[in-house]
Amino acid sequence: MIRVLIFVSVALLVIIGIYLLKKATVFLPLMHNGEPDENKQFLHQFGVFYLILAAMGILVGIFNLKFFSLFYIFSLLVISAVFSVMFAKKIL
C-alpha cells in the first residue's frame, strides 16, 4: 500500500514540478510581494525540489524499505508545507 502511495506521489510531483518550471508565469500575477524575477526564481527552485523528490521517490519505491518509505513521505509533506506557507506569504 505504501508503495502505491509513493508511485502516485511521484507522478504528481513530476507533473507539479514540470508545471512550476514551464508555466511559472501563470502564478506570477498572484504574487504581490517581491520582484517578478525573485518570484520566478522561487517557483523554479521549488519545481526543481519537487523533481528531485520525485527521483528519490522512484528509488524508494523500487527498494521498498519501510523506514525509507516513511521518511520519504515525511520529507515530502515537510517540503510541501514549506512551499505552501512561503507561497501564501507571497500572495498575501
C-alpha positions in Angstrom: 0.0 0.0 0.0 2.8 2.4 0.8 4.5 1.5 -2.4 1.4 2.6 -4.4 1.2 5.8 -2.5 4.8 6.6 -3.3 4.4 5.9 -7.0 1.2 8.1 -7.1 3.1 10.9 -5.3 6.0 10.5 -7.7 3.6 11.0 -10.7 2.1 14.1 -9.0 5.5 15.5 -8.2 6.6 15.2 -11.7 3.5 16.9 -13.0 3.7 19.7 -10.4 7.5 20.1 -10.9 7.3 20.4 -14.6 4.3 22.8 -14.3 6.2 25.1 -11.9 9.3 25.1 -14.2 7.5 25.6 -17.5 4.4 27.6 -16.6 5.7 29.9 -13.8 4.1 32.9 -15.5 0.6 31.6 -14.5 1.4 32.1 -10.8 3.2 35.4 -11.1 0.1 37.6 -11.2 -1.0 36.1 -7.9 2.2 37.1 -6.1 2.1 40.7 -4.9 5.2 40.6 -2.6 8.7 40.7 -4.1 10.2 41.3 -7.6 8.9 39.3 -10.5 12.4 37.8 -11.1 12.6 36.8 -7.4 9.1 35.2 -7.6 10.0 33.3 -10.8 13.2 32.0 -9.1 11.1 30.9 -6.1 8.8 28.9 -8.3 11.7 27.5 -10.3 13.5 26.5 -7.1 10.5 24.5 -5.8 9.9 23.0 -9.2 13.5 21.6 -9.0 12.9 20.4 -5.4 9.8 18.5 -6.5 11.6 16.8 -9.4 14.4 15.8 -7.0 11.9 14.4 -4.6 10.3 12.5 -7.5 13.6 10.9 -8.4 14.2 10.0 -4.8 10.7 8.5 -4.7 11.4 6.2 -7.6 14.4 4.8 -5.8 12.5 4.5 -2.5 9.6 2.8 -4.3 11.9 0.3 -6.0 13.8 -0.7 -2.9 10.6 -0.7 -0.8 12.2 -0.4 2.7 9.7 0.7 5.3 11.9 3.2 7.1 13.0 5.0 3.9 9.4 4.9 2.6 8.0 6.6 5.7 11.0 9.1 5.8 10.3 9.9 2.2 6.6 10.6 2.8 7.5 12.7 5.9 10.1 14.8 3.9 7.6 15.2 1.1 5.0 16.6 3.5 7.5 18.9 5.0 8.7 20.3 1.7 5.1 20.7 0.5 4.2 22.6 3.8 7.2 24.9 3.4 6.2 25.7 -0.2 2.6 26.3 0.8 3.5 28.7 3.7 6.0 30.6 1.6 3.6 30.8 -1.3 0.9 32.1 1.0 3.2 34.8 2.3 3.9 35.9 -1.3 0.2 36.0 -2.1 -0.9 38.0 0.9 
